[in-house]
Amino acid sequence: MEINPDVKADLQKRLRRIEGQVRGIQGMLEENRECRDIVTQIAAVTKAMEQVGFKMLASGLVSCLQDPERSAAEGYPVEEVERLFLKLT
């Protein structure tokens, strides 16, 4: 599945930010921070990861719809992209 280069760059930026958030959560655990604060950060990371997945699949879906035969030949017919999308929900 082809991902638009601009979308790919944005996804990489988002993943680096998430990576920093996860490191921050590790630090919070080491510092014995409040459970509610840690859970709040975990929820933020979870939401951010969902957004990465949705954005990636949205880009792939656009590619799929523009050239369905090519996408199917690459192993990503529209139905497969739909199945992947449903895994995120």
ZAFI-752215 format. One record per residue (C-alpha): residue number from 0; chain; x, y, z. Coordinates in steps of 0.5 Angstrom, whole numbers, plus 500, padded with zeros to 3 digits. Layout:
N
NODE  num  cadena    x    y    z
NODE  NUM       A    X    Y    Z
...
END
This chain:
89
NODE  num  cadena    x    y    z
NODE    0       A  500  500  500
NODE    1       A  503  507  498
NODE    2       A  503  512  503
NODE    3       A  504  519  501
NODE    4       A  511  522  502
NODE    5       A  508  528  506
NODE    6       A  503  523  510
NODE    7       A  509  519  512
NODE    8       A  514  525  514
NODE    9       A  508  527  519
NODE   10       A  507  520  521
NODE   11       A  514  519  523
NODE   12       A  514  526  527
NODE   13       A  508  524  531
NODE   14       A  511  517  532
NODE   15       A  517  521  535
NODE   16       A  513  525  539
NODE   17       A  509  519  542
NODE   18       A  516  516  543
NODE   19       A  518  522  548
NODE   20       A  511  521  551
NODE   21       A  513  514  553
NODE   22       A  520  515  555
NODE   23       A  516  521  560
NODE   24       A  511  515  562
NODE   25       A  517  511  564
NODE   26       A  520  517  568
NODE   27       A  514  518  572
NODE   28       A  514  511  574
NODE   29       A  521  511  576
NODE   30       A  519  518  580
NODE   31       A  513  514  583
NODE   32       A  508  520  580
NODE   33       A  501  519  582
NODE   34       A  497  514  578
NODE   35       A  492  518  575
NODE   36       A  497  523  572
NODE   37       A  501  516  569
NODE   38       A  494  514  567
NODE   39       A  492  520  563
NODE   40       A  499  520  560
NODE   41       A  498  513  557
NODE   42       A  491  515  555
NODE   43       A  494  521  551
NODE   44       A  499  516  548
NODE   45       A  494  511  546
NODE   46       A  490  516  543
NODE   47       A  496  519  539
NODE   48       A  497  512  536
NODE   49       A  490  511  534
NODE   50       A  491  517  530
NODE   51       A  497  515  527
NODE   52       A  494  508  525
NODE   53       A  488  512  522
NODE   54       A  492  517  518
NODE   55       A  496  512  515
NODE   56       A  490  508  513
NODE   57       A  487  514  510
NODE   58       A  493  515  506
NODE   59       A  493  508  503
NODE   60       A  485  508  502
NODE   61       A  486  514  498
NODE   62       A  492  511  494
NODE   63       A  487  504  493
NODE   64       A  481  508  491
NODE   65       A  485  512  486
NODE   66       A  488  506  483
NODE   67       A  484  499  485
NODE   68       A  487  495  480
NODE   69       A  494  496  482
NODE   70       A  493  496  490
NODE   71       A  489  489  489
NODE   72       A  496  487  485
NODE   73       A  500  489  491
NODE   74       A  496  485  496
NODE   75       A  491  491  498
NODE   76       A  484  491  495
NODE   77       A  479  496  498
NODE   78       A  477  490  502
NODE   79       A  483  489  506
NODE   80       A  484  496  507
NODE   81       A  477  496  510
NODE   82       A  479  490  515
NODE   83       A  485  494  517
NODE   84       A  481  500  519
NODE   85       A  476  496  523
NODE   86       A  482  493  527
NODE   87       A  483  500  529
NODE   88       A  476  501  532
END
